[in-house]
Amino acid sequence: MWKEFKNFIMTGNVIDLAVAVILAGAVGLVVSGFVNDIMMPIVGYFAGGMDFADMKVVLSEAVVAADGTVETPESAIRYGAWINSIINLIIVGFVLFMIVRAYNKVRKPEPEAEPAPAGPTAEELLAEIRDELKKKN
């Protein structure tokens, strides 16, 4: 069982998958930083200075005690964070599209397989039969 597990882990597909997961996490952090720190301030500037992350519909206000501690936290629908997630998804999708597109341009095209011969046509078979009959006569 240990030998089978070792063979499974050491196959190229598992190693490739592990590398892809690690790289995806790193790329995710870079893209999230790009969206949050560069794109959203630009979008907010053109949207009149608003920060989408702060946009929400408050269902119930937070209850704060006299000493400043929060007794009941605020209940709100944070649709601004959802808008940030949508923009993040669009940017990640575009980046992945560009990566795949560049990979497809660089990748060496696979040679096309030659079509298998379809076999002799009816005319060729009839010509062979005719030639054989001529030989016998």
CORQUIJO-V796356 format. One record per residue. OMEGA is omega in radians with two decimals (* if undefined). Layout:
{{OMEGA} {OMEGA}}
This chain:
{{3.14} {-3.12} {3.10} {3.12} {3.13} {3.10} {3.12} {-3.10} {-3.05} {3.09} {-3.10} {-3.09} {-3.12} {3.12} {3.11} {3.13} {3.13} {3.11} {-3.14} {3.14} {3.13} {3.12} {3.12} {3.09} {3.13} {3.13} {3.09} {3.10} {3.13} {-3.12} {3.10} {3.08} {3.12} {-3.13} {-3.05} {-3.01} {-3.10} {-3.04} {-3.06} {3.04} {3.10} {3.12} {3.11} {3.11} {-3.13} {3.09} {3.07} {3.07} {-3.12} {3.06} {-3.09} {-3.10} {-3.12} {-3.10} {-3.11} {3.00} {-3.09} {3.11} {3.05} {-3.11} {3.06} {3.09} {-3.09} {3.12} {-3.12} {-3.13} {3.06} {3.10} {-3.12} {3.11} {3.11} {-3.12} {3.12} {3.05} {-3.05} {3.00} {-3.05} {-3.10} {3.09} {3.08} {3.10} {3.08} {3.08} {3.13} {3.11} {3.11} {3.09} {3.12} {-3.14} {-3.13} {3.11} {3.11} {3.13} {3.12} {3.11} {3.09} {-3.14} {3.12} {-3.14} {3.12} {3.11} {3.12} {-3.13} {3.10} {-3.09} {-3.07} {3.13} {-3.13} {3.13} {3.12} {-3.13} {3.11} {3.12} {-3.14} {3.12} {3.13} {-3.07} {-3.10} {-3.11} {3.11} {-3.14} {-3.14} {3.13} {3.10} {3.12} {3.11} {3.10} {3.12} {3.13} {-3.13} {3.12} {3.13} {3.12} {3.14} {-3.10} {-3.11} {*}}
